[in-house]
Amino acid sequence: MARGPAEIAHGQMFIGFFINVLLCGIMITQVYLYAVTYKKDPKWIKAVVYLIFLADLMNTGFIFAYLYRSLIKFYGQAEVLNQADWIFATDPALTGIIACAVQLFFAWRIKILTKSWIFCGVIAAMAVAGGVAGIWTAYEVGRTPTFTEFQNFKATVIVWLAAEAFCDVMITGILVLYL
């Protein structure tokens, strides 16, 4: 059976959104358990947890709004499937901000664990680079809203994802070695 334009353009995104919603339910449970279990945590740590939670909920909402617009509101209009809008552009920005916040928190924890400013500094620098590149990717999406032209800012996306992946691997490696 032939695949339709919506399935080709947004099928993978829809599957990813479904997984995102499942993980969002798990995250809600984790944040609730954190709130009732760690009442004595410093206020700044609680603020970080709740801000990341809020940003992730917003990201899920924006993805839903984009998919609803593309697949339901403009059903049958194939030209809409090749266009990103400001709602779509929020995804790389929010993802970059969330990843940066989490990685900076881990950089701080690694500083406490290892007493090494070098590890902390490298992780923090890469986290900030990834966060800035994620925000820059959102800018590029807004400037070039046609999906077929996204290859024009491939370097920005590579910097964003490579910095975030490097950070995650470094955090994992250090935690495995020191714990």
Phi, psi and omega in degrees: 000135182288142178274141179278167182300323180294319179295318180293315186283319190232008180300313180294322179295322179295318177297316177299321178296319178300315177296321178301317180295319177299314179293331177296321176297319177296319180296320178301317178297317180296318180293321177298312179297323176298315183297322182273340184266321187248059182291339183264005176299150176302150184298327182292326177291317176300318180298318178298314180300312184289325178292319177295319177300313179297316179297321180291321176297318178298317180299315178298317178297318179294320178297317177300314181298319179295313180295321178299314180299313185287321188260336183249301185299317181251040180304132177086355179260090187300330182295333178292331183292344180260006184243132171265149177238187182297330179294316178298322182293341178291336184298306180296326179295309181294320178298317178297318180294315180298311180299318179299315181298315180296316182291325176293323176298315178294326176299317178296316179296322178293324176299317179294317183290314187262344186059028181248118175287335182294308178303312181301315182294317180295315179297315181297317180297316180291324178297315179294319178300317178295318179297315179295318179294326175296317177294320178296323176299319177299319177299315180296323177298317178295325181282328182232078190281005180265123184305323182292348178256006181297336179297344179294337178239035180301321182299320179297317180295320179296316178299314181302305186289324179293318179297316180295318180294317178302315178301312182298318179294318180295316178300313180299312180300315180295317180295322177296318181291322187264347180253000000 
